[in-house]
Amino acid sequence: MKMSGARTLLDDRNSRFTRVTGCRQRTGSVLLEFILAFPLILILSLAIIQFGFFALLQQTVTVATIEGSREAAQVGASTDSVGNLIKQYVALNSLDLILTSPAASGSGNVLVTIQTGPSTVTIGNSDIPCTPVGPDPTASEVKVTVCTNLTDPSGDTPIPDLLSSFGFTLSGKQLEISAMTGLE
């Protein structure tokens, strides 16, 4: 019995020894795993942040477009009243709608197109290529389209181009949203 007790004690010491040396040998592989995993974690984190900015921008422009079409559908609404309302909404995302009608080159970073039946009015920056989405409005409808570039030439407004150094860029991409409402 003493023999088996001694072996148990000896085995216990050996298992402790192997555990300690196992940890010491493991530190190099932990560092290697971190070096391999860090770029993936960084890219994933930046993608989540950039998607959050995009979702916020899309929601803001959607609400601005819908409210702008409601304003344009009211009796006696003017281009300036529609433009001012949309300007208040898009300013939340550091976008600048300059109320020039017709749209002029280099004036702000938003283009608004208001279609009422056969007539079309544009406000803002004419450099932004924009084609209203969906069917044309009838004589009893008004359609408002808001277009903006996702990044500016510096690559940071309204959405920072966080993943451009990894080969994923938003440069040259646009957001175009249209809303149609019946005239009152």
Buried (B, 14 or more C-beta within 10 A) or exposed (E): EEEEEEEEEEEEEEEEEEEEEEEEEEEEEEEEEEEEEEEEEEBEEBBEBBEEBBEBBBEBBBBBBBBBBBBBBEEEBEBEBBBBBBBEBBBBBEBBBBBBBEBBEEBBBBBBBBBBBEEBBBBBBBBBEBEBEEEEBEEEBBBBBBBBBBBBEEBEBBBBBBBBEEEEBBEEEBBBBBBBBEBE
